[in-house]
Amino acid sequence: LTKSKFHFLLHIPAYIRRFGPPILFSTECFESFNHVFRLSCVHSNHQALSHDSCNVFAYNDILKHIATGGF
């Protein structure tokens, strides 16, 4: 059982009226990815965070490509 964000709970009545029972409503998987972005900015000067994050993700993608033999 995961706890939903309070703001999201405010919208559930409208979603129930529109789509039916709230089965599998979860934002946790997307919000947990913010942790990955924060970790990519650890060695940043915090002047161009999106640029630094993109460089980290590109570098990691290159390493993954090389480590898997180009697949």
C-alpha positions in Angstrom: 0.0 0.0 0.0 1.4 3.4 -1.0 0.3 6.7 0.2 -0.9 9.1 -2.4 -0.1 12.8 -2.4 -2.8 14.9 -0.8 -3.3 17.1 -3.9 -3.9 14.0 -6.0 -6.6 12.9 -3.5 -8.5 16.1 -4.2 -9.0 15.0 -7.8 -10.1 11.4 -7.1 -13.9 12.2 -6.9 -13.9 13.8 -10.4 -11.9 10.8 -11.7 -14.3 8.3 -10.2 -17.2 10.1 -11.8 -15.5 10.2 -15.1 -13.6 6.9 -15.3 -15.1 4.7 -12.5 -13.3 3.1 -9.6 -9.8 4.3 -8.9 -7.9 1.1 -9.7 -4.1 1.4 -9.8 -3.9 5.1 -9.3 -0.3 5.7 -8.4 2.2 8.5 -9.0 4.9 7.0 -6.9 6.8 5.4 -9.7 7.1 8.7 -11.5 7.9 10.8 -8.4 10.6 8.3 -7.4 12.5 9.2 -10.7 13.1 12.7 -9.2 15.7 11.0 -7.0 17.6 9.9 -10.1 17.6 13.5 -11.4 18.8 14.8 -8.0 21.7 12.3 -8.0 22.7 13.3 -11.5 23.2 16.9 -10.2 25.5 16.0 -7.3 28.7 17.2 -9.1 27.0 20.1 -10.8 27.7 23.8 -10.3 23.9 24.3 -10.2 24.1 26.9 -13.0 22.8 24.7 -15.9 21.2 21.7 -14.2 19.4 20.3 -17.2 22.6 20.5 -19.3 24.5 18.7 -16.6 21.8 16.1 -16.1 21.7 15.4 -19.9 25.5 15.0 -19.9 25.3 12.5 -17.1 22.5 10.5 -18.7 24.3 10.5 -22.1 27.6 9.3 -20.5 25.7 6.5 -18.6 24.0 5.5 -21.8 27.3 5.3 -23.7 28.8 3.2 -20.9 25.7 0.9 -21.0 26.1 0.6 -24.8 29.7 -0.4 -24.5 29.2 -2.7 -21.6 26.5 -4.7 -23.4 28.6 -5.0 -26.5 26.7 -2.5 -28.6 23.2 -3.7 -28.0 
